[in-house]
């Protein structure tokens, strides 16, 4: 009788081990599927982020160009401001806009 019980016990143990092995395989498969899904999501987000990065770099380049243009314009304005304060500018405006001349200048008019 002891021999029959041990056979029965061995069969139950084999069945239990087999069931555990199947559970383990299923859980490993589920973990693998989850990892693959995570990799797919991360890859899709990486593509999206690369596209955004490219757009932002283009915007940055455009803004840098605008900054350089505005710096150049500011220096031109500074030069014009200095020129407006000179006697040469005052004479030029008086001649062009008001038609005035210096005492020692002669005006020639076409007929």
Secondary structure, DSSP 8 states (H G I E B T S, - for coil): -HHHHHHHHHHHHHHHHHHHHHHHHHHHHHHHHHHHHHHHHHHHHHHHHHHHHHHHHHHHHHHHHHHHHHHHHHHHHHHHHHHHTSHHHHHHHHHHTT----TT-------
